[in-house]
Structure formats: structure tokens, C-alpha cells
């Protein structure tokens, strides 16, 4: 699925653009869910719950991509063996 880029820098207009784009995307997603056998009410409720979860997670950790990955951590020496491990 593609999402259109913003056309303006105005916060109010960006919000409106994002709202229209999100509504279009959700309509396609709900239609696909309906075809798969999900009812509109149940999938809409699930989408709302999932959106709230993602919003809460973003408030706790705005950019988890900035966190170092485990593989970026320096290797430490094992006690007694002099070997390195990941």
C-alpha cells in the first residue's frame, strides 16, 4: 500500500491531508477485511484498539529506530576463556 506525501507545510492543512489519506487507506483495509470474512464493526473496533496501542507506544518511545541494536553493542570478553561473544 502506498501513502501520498504531504503537499503543504501548514500543520492544519497537513492534518486534513493526512486525515483524507488515512480514511482512504482504512476504507481499502476494511473492504479487504470484509472480503476475508470480518465484519465492519469488529474490524473497525480492532483498528481503533490497534491505533490506540500504536499511539501509546509512540508516546513512550517516539523513535525506537534511534535505539542501538544488539549487534551494535561492543563484544565483551568472557570470564576465564579470553573469547569474544556477540
Backbone as XML, in Angstrom:
<?xml version="1.0"?>
<chain id="A" units="angstrom">
  <residue number="1" name="UNK">
    <atom name="N" x="0.850" y="-1.163" z="0.000"/>
    <atom name="CA" x="0.000" y="0.000" z="0.000"/>
    <atom name="C" x="0.901" y="1.233" z="0.000"/>
  </residue>
  <residue number="2" name="UNK">
    <atom name="N" x="0.539" y="2.205" z="-0.782"/>
    <atom name="CA" x="1.282" y="3.459" z="-0.796"/>
    <atom name="C" x="0.477" y="4.528" z="-0.071"/>
  </residue>
  <residue number="3" name="UNK">
    <atom name="N" x="1.191" y="5.505" z="0.442"/>
    <atom name="CA" x="0.576" y="6.616" z="1.159"/>
    <atom name="C" x="1.103" y="7.887" z="0.527"/>
  </residue>
  <residue number="4" name="UNK">
    <atom name="N" x="0.236" y="8.835" z="0.179"/>
    <atom name="CA" x="0.704" y="10.031" z="-0.514"/>
    <atom name="C" x="1.533" y="10.936" z="0.399"/>
  </residue>
  <residue number="5" name="UNK">
    <atom name="N" x="2.540" y="11.589" z="-0.160"/>
    <atom name="CA" x="3.319" y="12.534" z="0.648"/>
    <atom name="C" x="2.515" y="13.803" z="0.892"/>
  </residue>
  <residue number="6" name="UNK">
    <atom name="N" x="2.861" y="14.545" z="1.936"/>
    <atom name="CA" x="2.150" y="15.801" z="2.188"/>
    <atom name="C" x="2.433" y="16.808" z="1.071"/>
  </residue>
  <residue number="7" name="UNK">
    <atom name="N" x="1.443" y="17.664" z="0.814"/>
    <atom name="CA" x="1.578" y="18.673" z="-0.239"/>
    <atom name="C" x="1.844" y="20.061" z="0.324"/>
  </residue>
  <residue number="8" name="UNK">
    <atom name="N" x="1.787" y="20.216" z="1.634"/>
    <atom name="CA" x="1.924" y="21.530" z="2.261"/>
    <atom name="C" x="2.724" y="21.406" z="3.546"/>
  </residue>
  <residue number="9" name="UNK">
    <atom name="N" x="3.148" y="22.542" z="4.065"/>
    <atom name="CA" x="3.850" y="22.574" z="5.348"/>
    <atom name="C" x="2.961" y="23.091" z="6.474"/>
  </residue>
  <residue number="10" name="UNK">
    <atom name="N" x="1.784" y="23.604" z="6.131"/>
    <atom name="CA" x="0.860" y="24.128" z="7.134"/>
    <atom name="C" x="0.338" y="22.980" z="8.003"/>
  </residue>
  <residue number="11" name="UNK">
    <atom name="N" x="0.534" y="23.049" z="9.322"/>
    <atom name="CA" x="0.090" y="21.961" z="10.195"/>
    <atom name="C" x="-1.393" y="21.618" z="10.032"/>
  </residue>
  <residue number="12" name="UNK">
    <atom name="N" x="-2.241" y="22.621" z="9.941"/>
    <atom name="CA" x="-3.684" y="22.359" z="9.814"/>
    <atom name="C" x="-4.004" y="21.668" z="8.494"/>
  </residue>
  <residue number="13" name="UNK">
    <atom name="N" x="-3.384" y="22.118" z="7.414"/>
    <atom name="CA" x="-3.634" y="21.507" z="6.108"/>
    <atom name="C" x="-3.018" y="20.111" z="6.032"/>
  </residue>
  <residue number="14" name="UNK">
    <atom name="N" x="-1.840" y="19.934" z="6.647"/>
    <atom name="CA" x="-1.219" y="18.591" z="6.690"/>
    <atom name="C" x="-2.132" y="17.607" z="7.419"/>
  </residue>
  <residue number="15" name="UNK">
    <atom name="N" x="-2.740" y="18.073" z="8.525"/>
    <atom name="CA" x="-3.645" y="17.206" z="9.276"/>
    <atom name="C" x="-4.831" y="16.805" z="8.414"/>
  </residue>
  <residue number="16" name="UNK">
    <atom name="N" x="-5.386" y="17.749" z="7.682"/>
    <atom name="CA" x="-6.513" y="17.434" z="6.797"/>
    <atom name="C" x="-6.095" y="16.450" z="5.701"/>
  </residue>
  <residue number="17" name="UNK">
    <atom name="N" x="-4.928" y="16.685" z="5.094"/>
    <atom name="CA" x="-4.424" y="15.767" z="4.063"/>
    <atom name="C" x="-4.226" y="14.366" z="4.637"/>
  </residue>
  <residue number="18" name="UNK">
    <atom name="N" x="-3.619" y="14.303" z="5.826"/>
    <atom name="CA" x="-3.373" y="13.011" z="6.463"/>
    <atom name="C" x="-4.679" y="12.306" z="6.796"/>
  </residue>
  <residue number="19" name="UNK">
    <atom name="N" x="-5.676" y="13.074" z="7.237"/>
    <atom name="CA" x="-6.975" y="12.503" z="7.569"/>
    <atom name="C" x="-7.635" y="11.890" z="6.337"/>
  </residue>
  <residue number="20" name="UNK">
    <atom name="N" x="-7.612" y="12.606" z="5.226"/>
    <atom name="CA" x="-8.206" y="12.096" z="3.991"/>
    <atom name="C" x="-7.455" y="10.846" z="3.514"/>
  </residue>
  <residue number="21" name="UNK">
    <atom name="N" x="-6.130" y="10.905" z="3.547"/>
    <atom name="CA" x="-5.333" y="9.760" z="3.105"/>
    <atom name="C" x="-5.559" y="8.549" z="4.019"/>
  </residue>
  <residue number="22" name="UNK">
    <atom name="N" x="-5.625" y="8.786" z="5.327"/>
    <atom name="CA" x="-5.855" y="7.693" z="6.272"/>
    <atom name="C" x="-7.238" y="7.095" z="6.071"/>
  </residue>
  <residue number="23" name="UNK">
    <atom name="N" x="-8.234" y="7.942" z="5.858"/>
    <atom name="CA" x="-9.599" y="7.443" z="5.631"/>
    <atom name="C" x="-9.645" y="6.568" z="4.385"/>
  </residue>
  <residue number="24" name="UNK">
    <atom name="N" x="-8.994" y="7.018" z="3.307"/>
    <atom name="CA" x="-8.960" y="6.222" z="2.076"/>
    <atom name="C" x="-8.289" y="4.872" z="2.320"/>
  </residue>
  <residue number="25" name="UNK">
    <atom name="N" x="-7.160" y="4.897" z="3.038"/>
    <atom name="CA" x="-6.441" y="3.659" z="3.327"/>
    <atom name="C" x="-7.285" y="2.728" z="4.193"/>
  </residue>
  <residue number="26" name="UNK">
    <atom name="N" x="-7.963" y="3.290" z="5.186"/>
    <atom name="CA" x="-8.806" y="2.471" z="6.057"/>
    <atom name="C" x="-9.996" y="1.883" z="5.312"/>
  </residue>
  <residue number="27" name="UNK">
    <atom name="N" x="-10.572" y="2.648" z="4.405"/>
    <atom name="CA" x="-11.685" y="2.112" z="3.610"/>
    <atom name="C" x="-11.228" y="0.902" z="2.791"/>
  </residue>
  <residue number="28" name="UNK">
    <atom name="N" x="-10.027" y="0.986" z="2.209"/>
    <atom name="CA" x="-9.497" y="-0.161" z="1.453"/>
    <atom name="C" x="-9.203" y="-1.338" z="2.378"/>
  </residue>
  <residue number="29" name="UNK">
    <atom name="N" x="-8.654" y="-1.046" z="3.556"/>
    <atom name="CA" x="-8.342" y="-2.099" z="4.517"/>
    <atom name="C" x="-9.604" y="-2.783" z="5.027"/>
  </residue>
  <residue number="30" name="UNK">
    <atom name="N" x="-10.622" y="-2.003" z="5.324"/>
    <atom name="CA" x="-11.892" y="-2.566" z="5.800"/>
    <atom name="C" x="-12.543" y="-3.403" z="4.704"/>
  </residue>
  <residue number="31" name="UNK">
    <atom name="N" x="-12.481" y="-2.939" z="3.462"/>
    <atom name="CA" x="-13.041" y="-3.716" z="2.354"/>
    <atom name="C" x="-12.312" y="-5.050" z="2.220"/>
  </residue>
  <residue number="32" name="UNK">
    <atom name="N" x="-10.997" y="-5.035" z="2.357"/>
    <atom name="CA" x="-10.225" y="-6.283" z="2.285"/>
    <atom name="C" x="-10.574" y="-7.201" z="3.457"/>
  </residue>
  <residue number="33" name="UNK">
    <atom name="N" x="-10.750" y="-6.623" z="4.640"/>
    <atom name="CA" x="-11.131" y="-7.418" z="5.811"/>
    <atom name="C" x="-12.522" y="-8.017" z="5.618"/>
  </residue>
  <residue number="34" name="UNK">
    <atom name="N" x="-13.444" y="-7.238" z="5.046"/>
    <atom name="CA" x="-14.792" y="-7.744" z="4.764"/>
    <atom name="C" x="-14.733" y="-8.924" z="3.807"/>
  </residue>
  <residue number="35" name="UNK">
    <atom name="N" x="-13.906" y="-8.815" z="2.772"/>
    <atom name="CA" x="-13.762" y="-9.912" z="1.812"/>
    <atom name="C" x="-13.204" y="-11.167" z="2.472"/>
  </residue>
  <residue number="36" name="UNK">
    <atom name="N" x="-12.380" y="-10.970" z="3.507"/>
    <atom name="CA" x="-11.790" y="-12.110" z="4.212"/>
    <atom name="C" x="-12.742" y="-12.706" z="5.246"/>
  </residue>
  <residue number="37" name="UNK">
    <atom name="N" x="-13.899" y="-12.043" z="5.455"/>
    <atom name="CA" x="-14.874" y="-12.598" z="6.381"/>
    <atom name="C" x="-15.057" y="-11.836" z="7.674"/>
  </residue>
  <residue number="38" name="UNK">
    <atom name="N" x="-14.354" y="-10.712" z="7.863"/>
    <atom name="CA" x="-14.507" y="-9.917" z="9.070"/>
    <atom name="C" x="-15.651" y="-8.934" z="8.890"/>
  </residue>
  <residue number="39" name="UNK">
    <atom name="N" x="-16.421" y="-8.728" z="9.938"/>
    <atom name="CA" x="-17.493" y="-7.739" z="9.904"/>
    <atom name="C" x="-16.924" y="-6.339" z="10.061"/>
  </residue>
  <residue number="40" name="UNK">
    <atom name="N" x="-17.621" y="-5.375" z="9.490"/>
    <atom name="CA" x="-17.146" y="-3.991" z="9.546"/>
    <atom name="C" x="-17.012" y="-3.499" z="10.981"/>
  </residue>
  <residue number="41" name="UNK">
    <atom name="N" x="-18.000" y="-3.771" z="11.826"/>
    <atom name="CA" x="-17.937" y="-3.303" z="13.219"/>
    <atom name="C" x="-16.769" y="-3.928" z="13.971"/>
  </residue>
  <residue number="42" name="UNK">
    <atom name="N" x="-16.564" y="-5.237" z="13.786"/>
    <atom name="CA" x="-15.477" y="-5.866" z="14.543"/>
    <atom name="C" x="-14.110" y="-5.425" z="14.053"/>
  </residue>
  <residue number="43" name="UNK">
    <atom name="N" x="-13.946" y="-5.239" z="12.753"/>
    <atom name="CA" x="-12.632" y="-4.819" z="12.262"/>
    <atom name="C" x="-12.385" y="-3.358" z="12.593"/>
  </residue>
  <residue number="44" name="UNK">
    <atom name="N" x="-13.443" y="-2.534" z="12.577"/>
    <atom name="CA" x="-13.291" y="-1.127" z="12.952"/>
    <atom name="C" x="-12.882" y="-1.010" z="14.422"/>
  </residue>
  <residue number="45" name="UNK">
    <atom name="N" x="-13.516" y="-1.789" z="15.284"/>
    <atom name="CA" x="-13.149" y="-1.779" z="16.708"/>
    <atom name="C" x="-11.709" y="-2.248" z="16.899"/>
  </residue>
  <residue number="46" name="UNK">
    <atom name="N" x="-11.309" y="-3.270" z="16.153"/>
    <atom name="CA" x="-9.938" y="-3.776" z="16.248"/>
    <atom name="C" x="-8.934" y="-2.734" z="15.757"/>
  </residue>
  <residue number="47" name="UNK">
    <atom name="N" x="-9.282" y="-2.029" z="14.681"/>
    <atom name="CA" x="-8.398" y="-0.977" z="14.162"/>
    <atom name="C" x="-8.248" y="0.169" z="15.161"/>
  </residue>
  <residue number="48" name="UNK">
    <atom name="N" x="-9.352" y="0.546" z="15.802"/>
    <atom name="CA" x="-9.277" y="1.596" z="16.817"/>
    <atom name="C" x="-8.379" y="1.186" z="17.980"/>
  </residue>
  <residue number="49" name="UNK">
    <atom name="N" x="-8.521" y="-0.050" z="18.428"/>
    <atom name="CA" x="-7.695" y="-0.543" z="19.531"/>
    <atom name="C" x="-6.229" y="-0.599" z="19.115"/>
  </residue>
  <residue number="50" name="UNK">
    <atom name="N" x="-5.956" y="-1.064" z="17.907"/>
    <atom name="CA" x="-4.582" y="-1.133" z="17.412"/>
    <atom name="C" x="-3.984" y="0.263" z="17.257"/>
  </residue>
  <residue number="51" name="UNK">
    <atom name="N" x="-4.779" y="1.219" z="16.758"/>
    <atom name="CA" x="-4.300" y="2.595" z="16.613"/>
    <atom name="C" x="-3.973" y="3.196" z="17.975"/>
  </residue>
  <residue number="52" name="UNK">
    <atom name="N" x="-4.801" y="2.934" z="18.979"/>
    <atom name="CA" x="-4.539" y="3.448" z="20.325"/>
    <atom name="C" x="-3.263" y="2.830" z="20.889"/>
  </residue>
  <residue number="53" name="UNK">
    <atom name="N" x="-3.065" y="1.535" z="20.663"/>
    <atom name="CA" x="-1.851" y="0.863" z="21.117"/>
    <atom name="C" x="-0.623" y="1.515" z="20.492"/>
  </residue>
  <residue number="54" name="UNK">
    <atom name="N" x="-0.667" y="1.749" z="19.175"/>
    <atom name="CA" x="0.475" y="2.358" z="18.485"/>
    <atom name="C" x="0.705" y="3.796" z="18.955"/>
  </residue>
  <residue number="55" name="UNK">
    <atom name="N" x="-0.362" y="4.539" z="19.196"/>
    <atom name="CA" x="-0.231" y="5.901" z="19.704"/>
    <atom name="C" x="0.419" y="5.904" z="21.085"/>
  </residue>
  <residue number="56" name="UNK">
    <atom name="N" x="-0.022" y="5.012" z="21.954"/>
    <atom name="CA" x="0.562" y="4.910" z="23.296"/>
    <atom name="C" x="2.030" y="4.514" z="23.223"/>
  </residue>
  <residue number="57" name="UNK">
    <atom name="N" x="2.354" y="3.557" z="22.363"/>
    <atom name="CA" x="3.743" y="3.119" z="22.207"/>
    <atom name="C" x="4.611" y="4.259" z="21.695"/>
  </residue>
  <residue number="58" name="UNK">
    <atom name="N" x="4.079" y="5.053" z="20.772"/>
    <atom name="CA" x="4.838" y="6.178" z="20.235"/>
    <atom name="C" x="5.074" y="7.248" z="21.293"/>
  </residue>
  <residue number="59" name="UNK">
    <atom name="N" x="4.130" y="7.421" z="22.209"/>
    <atom name="CA" x="4.317" y="8.396" z="23.292"/>
    <atom name="C" x="5.412" y="7.932" z="24.244"/>
  </residue>
  <residue number="60" name="UNK">
    <atom name="N" x="5.489" y="6.618" z="24.466"/>
    <atom name="CA" x="6.523" y="6.077" z="25.355"/>
    <atom name="C" x="7.894" y="6.110" z="24.689"/>
  </residue>
  <residue number="61" name="UNK">
    <atom name="N" x="7.963" y="5.783" z="23.406"/>
    <atom name="CA" x="9.227" y="5.686" z="22.679"/>
    <atom name="C" x="9.030" y="6.275" z="21.293"/>
  </residue>
  <residue number="62" name="UNK">
    <atom name="N" x="9.205" y="7.611" z="21.159"/>
    <atom name="CA" x="8.895" y="8.273" z="19.890"/>
    <atom name="C" x="9.665" y="7.751" z="18.678"/>
  </residue>
  <residue number="63" name="UNK">
    <atom name="N" x="10.911" y="7.332" z="18.848"/>
    <atom name="CA" x="11.673" y="6.867" z="17.690"/>
    <atom name="C" x="12.545" y="5.680" z="18.066"/>
  </residue>
  <residue number="64" name="UNK">
    <atom name="N" x="11.953" y="4.477" z="18.136"/>
    <atom name="CA" x="12.748" y="3.314" z="18.530"/>
    <atom name="C" x="13.874" y="3.013" z="17.550"/>
  </residue>
  <residue number="65" name="UNK">
    <atom name="N" x="13.814" y="3.549" z="16.329"/>
    <atom name="CA" x="14.883" y="3.318" z="15.361"/>
    <atom name="C" x="16.185" y="3.963" z="15.816"/>
  </residue>
  <residue number="66" name="UNK">
    <atom name="N" x="16.119" y="4.938" z="16.724"/>
    <atom name="CA" x="17.327" y="5.581" z="17.235"/>
    <atom name="C" x="18.031" y="4.732" z="18.287"/>
  </residue>
  <residue number="67" name="UNK">
    <atom name="N" x="17.349" y="3.708" z="18.818"/>
    <atom name="CA" x="17.966" y="2.838" z="19.808"/>
    <atom name="C" x="19.023" y="1.967" z="19.138"/>
  </residue>
  <residue number="68" name="UNK">
    <atom name="N" x="20.152" y="1.747" z="19.802"/>
    <atom name="CA" x="21.162" y="0.875" z="19.191"/>
    <atom name="C" x="20.665" y="-0.562" z="19.146"/>
  </residue>
  <residue number="69" name="UNK">
    <atom name="N" x="20.978" y="-1.242" z="18.079"/>
    <atom name="CA" x="20.594" y="-2.646" z="18.007"/>
    <atom name="C" x="21.575" y="-3.471" z="18.822"/>
  </residue>
  <residue number="70" name="UNK">
    <atom name="N" x="21.195" y="-4.670" z="19.152"/>
    <atom name="CA" x="22.064" y="-5.530" z="19.957"/>
    <atom name="C" x="23.379" y="-5.782" z="19.245"/>
  </residue>
  <residue number="71" name="UNK">
    <atom name="N" x="23.339" y="-5.929" z="17.922"/>
    <atom name="CA" x="24.568" y="-6.211" z="17.190"/>
    <atom name="C" x="25.516" y="-5.021" z="17.189"/>
  </residue>
  <residue number="72" name="UNK">
    <atom name="N" x="25.036" y="-3.807" z="17.526"/>
    <atom name="CA" x="25.899" y="-2.636" z="17.592"/>
    <atom name="C" x="26.644" y="-2.550" z="18.919"/>
  </residue>
  <residue number="73" name="UNK">
    <atom name="N" x="26.207" y="-3.334" z="19.899"/>
    <atom name="CA" x="26.854" y="-3.297" z="21.202"/>
    <atom name="C" x="28.230" y="-3.937" z="21.098"/>
  </residue>
  <residue number="74" name="UNK">
    <atom name="N" x="29.220" y="-3.362" z="21.774"/>
    <atom name="CA" x="30.563" y="-3.940" z="21.681"/>
    <atom name="C" x="30.605" y="-5.316" z="22.341"/>
  </residue>
  <residue number="75" name="UNK">
    <atom name="N" x="31.369" y="-6.207" z="21.750"/>
    <atom name="CA" x="31.537" y="-7.549" z="22.314"/>
    <atom name="C" x="32.365" y="-7.445" z="23.585"/>
  </residue>
  <residue number="76" name="UNK">
    <atom name="N" x="32.043" y="-8.307" z="24.554"/>
    <atom name="CA" x="32.799" y="-8.318" z="25.802"/>
    <atom name="C" x="33.522" y="-9.654" z="25.934"/>
  </residue>
  <residue number="77" name="UNK">
    <atom name="N" x="34.558" y="-9.627" z="26.696"/>
    <atom name="CA" x="35.345" y="-10.829" z="26.895"/>
    <atom name="C" x="34.658" y="-11.740" z="27.904"/>
  </residue>
  <residue number="78" name="UNK">
    <atom name="N" x="34.627" y="-13.039" z="27.626"/>
    <atom name="CA" x="34.066" y="-13.979" z="28.567"/>
    <atom name="C" x="35.086" y="-14.230" z="29.673"/>
  </residue>
  <residue number="79" name="UNK">
    <atom name="N" x="34.597" y="-14.375" z="30.870"/>
    <atom name="CA" x="35.483" y="-14.604" z="32.010"/>
    <atom name="C" x="36.123" y="-15.970" z="31.893"/>
  </residue>
  <residue number="80" name="UNK">
    <atom name="N" x="37.451" y="-15.999" z="31.976"/>
    <atom name="CA" x="38.175" y="-17.263" z="32.016"/>
    <atom name="C" x="38.506" y="-17.870" z="30.669"/>
  </residue>
  <residue number="81" name="UNK">
    <atom name="N" x="37.934" y="-17.381" z="29.598"/>
    <atom name="CA" x="38.199" y="-18.012" z="28.308"/>
    <atom name="C" x="38.959" y="-17.113" z="27.342"/>
  </residue>
  <residue number="82" name="UNK">
    <atom name="N" x="38.862" y="-15.813" z="27.510"/>
    <atom name="CA" x="39.526" y="-14.886" z="26.611"/>
    <atom name="C" x="38.884" y="-14.856" z="25.233"/>
  </residue>
  <residue number="83" name="UNK">
    <atom name="N" x="37.669" y="-15.416" z="25.114"/>
    <atom name="CA" x="36.969" y="-15.410" z="23.835"/>
    <atom name="C" x="35.947" y="-14.276" z="23.816"/>
  </residue>
  <residue number="84" name="UNK">
    <atom name="N" x="35.618" y="-13.827" z="22.630"/>
    <atom name="CA" x="34.600" y="-12.788" z="22.481"/>
    <atom name="C" x="33.297" y="-13.432" z="22.072"/>
  </residue>
  <residue number="85" name="UNK">
    <atom name="N" x="32.209" y="-12.850" z="22.485"/>
    <atom name="CA" x="30.898" y="-13.345" z="22.074"/>
    <atom name="C" x="30.044" y="-12.170" z="21.656"/>
  </residue>
  <residue number="86" name="UNK">
    <atom name="N" x="28.985" y="-12.459" z="20.920"/>
    <atom name="CA" x="28.083" y="-11.403" z="20.446"/>
    <atom name="C" x="27.133" y="-11.010" z="21.530"/>
  </residue>
</chain>
